Amino acid sequence: MDALTFVIPTFLGVEGLTAEELRRMEMKGVRAENGRVFCQGGPEDMPRLNLRLRTGERVLLLMGTFPARTFEELFEGTRSLPWEDWIPENGQFPVKGFSLNSALHSVPACQSIVKKAAATRLGKRYGRETLPEDGPVYQIQFSIMKDQAALMLDTSGVGLYKRGYREIGVAAPLRETLAASLVLLSGYRGKDPFCDPFCGSGTIVIEAALIAKNRAPGLGRTFAAQKWGNLPSRVWVDAAGEAMDLEYDGDYDIWGGDLDPKAIAIARDNAVKADVEDLVRFQVADARRFARSEPYGRVVCNPPYGDRLMEKREAEEVYRDFGRAVRGLPKGWKIGVLSSHTEFERTFGAQADRKRKLYNGMIKCDFFQYGKKTTGNSPKGKGKNS
């Protein structure tokens, strides 16, 4: 089989992290675009990517690209692709996708055309006028951007952010893939003390533990392509074995605090489901009084924004008090805060050493990073973008 091309959708602002993950996995042809990263590999890489990627949203198999300025071009381009290489006679092949800045702007119409074209090709291949579609799911995804169509098969099924450990959450939870991105952006790799004083259901803390342990985040779940007949089960078993062989042993100082006892109970339960309960500690604590005596460490957190969980004024008071608390930490501590608040630096009381634009769902945020001990001076300018 020729080399396969995989497409990894990501949060905007995370593409570079995902590309680096792929390079560390020795994937070929890694190339990042806005909101997605491409790479090349073989069938054995399909389980490797699904099991081990921390920051990607799902793993899509690229079937082909072609111009699609008209419905006829979309139909003929779709029909020309070798769907029978993957979809069996009884395979289900629902279609979904999107169109941006293109002549074909009606998504339902495009869905219908893609479905009809794929069914025409498969029907001819299997000698059937009607396909049963009562077997495994082969989700077809399309994207049409600037009149260029890309057709893909979704190998993941449920998004990769669904690690399997967070069945119960708290209000406004942080997606696991974004939490892992924040931990990686902080530079944490398991050596320093790590703290999240606004831990909620524990997502950032648990992702930090998985990173410290180098445990593949997908080991506790299943994927759509596991039911595909053209990928033998041994490929998945081998990929899982390879991932487990890469795990580290060690003692880690990973802590999460929250004012809400119910959130702490959920966080502890999630840690058990993620099999990291022996690596993390959770306790009821007030972030505004956060303190640690170690000479160095990292804080990564996602405090309430003010537009979702509490009034803006209350959020600003929390930012102000939390800012005072972390300025009392020893000089070696590094702080990372995700916030959508446009006046975060002013209320926090210090200008960030570095800022990175990210999206938490549809909410535009900045990840404010403080790499040295902050001063009490109010910011007078804009922080540097990374």
Secondary structure by P-SEA (a helix, b strand, c coil): ccbbbbbbbbcccaaaaaaaaaaaacccccccccccccccccccaaaaaaaccccccbbbbbccccccccaaaaaaaaaaccccccccccbbbbbbbcccccccccaaaaaaaaaaaaaaaaaaaacccccccccccbbbbbbbcccbbbbbbbcccccccccccccccccccccaaaaaaaaaaaccccccbbbbccccccaaaaaaaaaaacccccccccccccccccccaaaaaaaaaaaaaaccccccbbbbbbccaaaaaaaaaaaaaaccccccccccccccccccccccbbbbbbcccccccccaaaaaaaaaaaaaaaaaccccbbbbbbbccccccccccccccbbbbbbcccbbbbbbbbcccccccccccccccc
